Amino acid sequence: MKTVAIVQARIRSERLPGKVLYELGGRPLLAFMFERIRRTKGVDELVLATGDDPANAVLSGLGHDLGVTVFQGSEQDVLARFASSARAADADRVVRLTGDCPFCDPEIIDSLLDLQQRDALDYCGNMLPPTWPDGLDASVFTRDVLEQADAEARLPSEREHVVPWMWTHCSLQGGERFKAANLACPEDLSSERWTIDDPADYLMLRSLVAASGADALIAAGWREILDTMRARPRIGAINAGIERDAGLARSRAQDANGGISR
């Protein structure tokens, strides 16, 4: 079984354009993230899935420099981009990650992969309900589920954010098509924010790197990062109060205007 981790990223982010190239620990934020993902034991191939806008050429170049597979697909239809990336990589199962989460955790990803394989799940993730810090979100699903989503999903929120259609049809939300499970955090840390969508987020990330050191932070697990945040509460206060999953909320607000023609 081939497991492929697909990281979605593009330059023209609506909220903070170019954020995945912001400097973090002496390297582009996306490079920082891939260094952490490489520590995941259960992933066979890393893919950077970016959009076909010419502005993303710099991301493609970075991906090649980092030694990861690069795929360019639809700029706006991220679900189609994911499905095409998985086909190109001949994936049997997919780990879905987003390029604005530099502290994504290899231990969490491996736990999700183990859970999916042990219980023969169609989908598993750590967001239903959210208990982990914002920025540690991850989903694992089979290639078959991804293909079904790509064929059937129509709503803007389903096409832009990849997994909402799967959520609707999985057992976690009362659906009957897919067997699913959620990996909960040992304690509710959903108020923590370790992602980048806002200038304040970037200031927080840089402050955390300055406090810990880039190399140490790349190797740190989520518990060590949490210890640092709790020892230095002023760091977390920098971006406290920013709405979680604001992009998904905006997409869902557009759903009433109709779906996407395929």
N, C-alpha and C positions, 0 to 999 in steps of 0.2 A: 504494500500500500504506500503510495507516494503522497507525502504531506508537503504542501506548499504554503508558505506564509506570504500573503499578498498585502502590501502596504500601499494605500491610496494616497496620492499627493499631487498637488498642482500649484502653479505659481499664482494664479489669479483667484486666491481665496477672497471671498466677499468681505469677511470681517477683518482680516489682517493679511493683505497680499504679500507674498514672498516670505511668509513666516517660516517655512520649512528650511529656508536657507539662512535664517538668522544665526549669528555666531553663538555657539554654546560650548564652553570649554575648549576654545581654540579650534573648533571645527564647525561645519554647518550642522544645524540642529538635526537634519535628517541623517547625517553621518553618525552623530551621537546615538540616535535611535537604533540604527542598524548595528552598531557595535554592541549594544545591549541585546538585540534580538539574536545575534550570532551565538550567544550563550545558551540558547534554547536547545535542548537535546533531541526533541522529537520532530524537528523540521528538516526536510531533505533539500529544500530549495527556497531561496528568498527572491521575491519578485517585487519590483517597484512598478506599480501600475499608475501611469500618469495620463493626462489628457492629450488630445491631438492638436491643441493650440500650439502654434510655433513658439510661444513664450516658454513652453515647458521643455524646450531643447536643453536648457541649462540643467534641468533635473535629470534628463536622460544621460547627459554627459557625466553628471555626478554619480548616477547609478552604475554606469560602466566603470568609472574610476574605483568605485567601492567593490566591484566584483560581483554585483547582484544582477539578476536577469531584469531587463527593462522591457516593459510593454506599454505601448501607447494606444489608447482607445478613445471612446467618446468622452468629450470634455464634461458634458452635463449628465449623461446617463451613466452613472458610476456602476450601477448593477450590471449593465451590458459590458462595461470595461472589465469588471471582475470576472464575469463569465468567460469572456474572450481570453483573459489572462490565464484562467484555470485550464481552458482548452489548450492553449499554446504550450503550457507547462505540463500537460497530461496529468493533472492532479487528480488524485482519488478523494482527498479531503483538503479543506482549505482553512487556514487561519486568517481571519480578517482583522487587519489593524489599520489605523489611520495615522498619517504622517505628522499630526500635531500632538503626538503623545510620546515625547522623547524618553520618558521613564517607564515605558511598557515593561512588564516584568517577566523574565524567562520562566521563573517558577510557576507563575500563574498560568502561562501558556501551556507549559508541560502538564500541569494539573488538569487543565481543560482537555488536552489531548488524551491523557490517561482515562479521564472520565468518559469521554466519547467512545473510546475503544472498549473499555470495560463493560459498559452498559449498551453497546451497539446503538448509540444515539444518532438520530438524523441531525440534530442541532444541539449545541450546548454553548453557554456563554456565562457572563458574570454581571449582567445588567438588568435582570428581571427577578427581583427588583435591584436597583443600584445600591450596593453596600461598600464597594471599593472606592478609593479616591478617583475623582474624575481625571482621566489620563491613563488609567490602567484597564480600560475596557478592551475586551477581546471576545471573539466568537470563533467557534469551530463548527464546521458543517460539511456534509458530504458533497461531492461534486453533483450528485443527482439532485439534491435539494436546491443547489445553486442553479442548475439548469431549469428546474421547474419554476423557480422564482423569476428567472430571466424571461421565460416564456409567458408567464401569467401576470406578473406584477404590472400595474398600470398607474397607480397614484404617484404624484411627484415625490412624496416622502419615501415610497418604496423603491423608486428608481435611483434617487440621490443617495440614500443611506444604506442600501444593500440588504439589511436584515429585517426591516419592519414587516415585510410580507411574510417572512419565515416566522416571525413572532406571532402574527395573526393566526397562522395555521398550525402552530405547535401546541403540544400538550400543556405548556406553561401558561398559556393564555386561553385555555379551553378549546383549542383546535384539536382535530382528530387525525390530521394527515401525517404529522411528524412527531416522533418520540423525542423528547427534549428534557434537559435538566439545567439548573442554574447552579453555579459555583459561588457560594456566599463567602464574604469576608468573615474572619473570626470575630470581628467587631464592626459596628456600623461606622465606616469612615467616609460615607458619601458626602460629607460636608467639606472634605479635603479637595483641593483643586490643584492638580499637577499637569495641566495641559496648557496649550497656548492658542487662544482665540482673540486675545485682547492685549494691548500694550502692557497693562498691569501684570498679565500672566508672564510676559517675557521678563519683566523686572524681577518677578518672584523666582523664575527658573535661574536667572543669572545669579541672584543672591544665594540660592541653594548651592549652585556650583561653586561659588566663591567660598561658601562655608565648608564644603566637604572636599573640594578638589575634584577635577574632572575625572581623572583615572579612577579614584576611589568610588565616585558616584556611578560610573559606568559598570563597575563590578558589584555595586550595592544591591541588595534585595529590597523589597518594599518595606520590610520591617526596619532596616537600617535607615532608610530615607525618612520613615515616620519618626524614628527616634531623633533624627536631626531636626525635623520640623517642630517636634514638641520641645526640644531643648532650646529652640530659637523661635518662639512664637511670633516675633515680628516679621519673619519671612512669610509665613502663611497669611498674615494680616494684609500683605501687599495686594493680594488679589481676592481677598475674601468677599463673598456676597455676589459674585458674578453668576448669572443664571447658568445652570447646567443644561447641556443639550439644547442650546438656543437655536442652533441651525435646524435640528430636527423639528422643533416647535414651529419654526417659520415654514418649513416644508409642509407640515401637516395643516397649517393654516391655508396653504394653497390647494390642498386636496379637493376642497369643495368646488374649485374651478374646473375640475375634470382631470382625466388621466393623460398619459402620454401615448400617442399612436405608435404602434410598432409595425 
